[in-house]
């Protein structure tokens, strides 16, 4: 089995605490549905710094990635099928799926 890195890109912020709880509940349900395929299921980013070629360091990210999940799957097609039901897509987020070398 291969491992796949799923990057969470963008996505709308919740407009209320209730909406946030509902979105989180859907996300946890989806993660649980992955079962043993989810080998590193929930890795949100907290603080990000960007190191540039000149050695300078800036606060924040140079991209809109907010976290990642690592799954095991038999193929890229299987990995893509697993992410199609991720509720992150419902909040206008995108998922980048990459096979790990």
C-alpha positions as CSV (number, residue, x, y, z in Angstrom):
1,X,0.0,0.0,0.0
2,X,1.1,3.5,-0.7
3,X,0.8,6.5,1.5
4,X,-1.0,9.7,0.3
5,X,-0.6,13.2,1.7
6,X,-3.9,15.2,1.7
7,X,-3.4,19.0,1.9
8,X,-6.3,21.2,3.0
9,X,-6.3,24.4,0.9
10,X,-8.4,27.4,1.6
11,X,-12.0,26.9,2.8
12,X,-14.5,29.4,4.3
13,X,-14.4,30.3,8.0
14,X,-17.4,29.4,10.1
15,X,-19.8,32.3,10.6
16,X,-20.8,31.1,14.1
17,X,-19.7,28.8,16.8
18,X,-22.6,26.5,16.0
19,X,-21.6,26.3,12.4
20,X,-18.0,25.6,13.4
21,X,-19.2,22.7,15.7
22,X,-21.3,21.3,12.9
23,X,-18.5,21.4,10.3
24,X,-16.1,19.8,12.8
25,X,-18.6,17.1,13.6
26,X,-18.9,16.3,9.9
27,X,-15.2,16.3,9.5
28,X,-14.7,13.9,12.4
29,X,-17.4,11.6,11.0
30,X,-15.6,11.5,7.7
31,X,-12.2,10.9,9.3
32,X,-13.7,8.0,11.3
33,X,-15.2,6.6,8.1
34,X,-11.6,6.2,6.8
35,X,-10.9,3.6,9.5
36,X,-7.4,2.2,9.4
37,X,-6.6,4.0,6.1
38,X,-6.1,7.2,8.1
39,X,-2.6,6.8,9.5
40,X,-2.1,10.4,10.5
41,X,-5.6,11.7,10.4
42,X,-5.7,15.3,11.7
43,X,-2.8,17.7,11.6
44,X,-4.0,21.3,11.6
45,X,-1.4,24.1,11.5
46,X,-1.2,26.5,14.4
47,X,1.7,28.9,13.9
48,X,3.5,29.3,10.5
49,X,6.7,31.1,9.6
50,X,8.2,31.3,6.1
51,X,12.0,31.2,5.7
52,X,13.1,32.8,2.4
53,X,16.2,32.2,0.4
54,X,17.9,35.3,1.8
55,X,17.5,33.9,5.4
56,X,14.7,36.3,6.3
57,X,11.7,35.0,8.2
58,X,8.2,36.3,7.9
59,X,5.1,35.5,9.9
60,X,2.4,33.5,8.2
61,X,2.3,31.2,5.2
62,X,3.0,31.8,1.6
63,X,0.0,29.5,0.7
64,X,-3.4,28.8,2.0
65,X,-2.7,25.3,3.4
66,X,-4.3,24.9,6.8
67,X,-3.3,21.3,7.6
68,X,-2.9,17.8,6.3
69,X,-3.9,14.1,6.7
70,X,-1.9,11.0,5.6
71,X,-3.8,8.0,4.4
72,X,-2.9,4.6,3.0
73,X,-4.5,3.4,-0.2
74,X,-3.9,0.9,-2.9
75,X,-3.8,3.5,-5.7
76,X,-4.2,7.2,-6.4
77,X,-7.7,6.4,-7.7
78,X,-8.6,4.8,-4.4
79,X,-7.1,7.8,-2.5
80,X,-9.1,10.2,-4.6
81,X,-12.3,8.2,-4.0
82,X,-11.7,8.4,-0.3
83,X,-11.4,12.2,-0.3
84,X,-14.4,12.9,-2.5
85,X,-16.7,12.8,0.6
86,X,-14.6,15.1,2.7
87,X,-16.8,17.8,4.2
88,X,-13.9,20.3,3.7
89,X,-15.1,20.5,0.1
90,X,-18.5,21.7,1.4
91,X,-16.9,24.9,2.8
92,X,-15.2,25.8,-0.5
93,X,-11.9,24.2,0.5
94,X,-9.8,22.2,-2.0
95,X,-7.8,19.0,-1.3
96,X,-4.5,18.3,-2.9
97,X,-3.6,14.6,-2.9
98,X,0.0,13.6,-3.4
99,X,1.5,10.1,-3.3
100,X,4.5,10.0,-0.9
101,X,7.7,8.7,-2.3
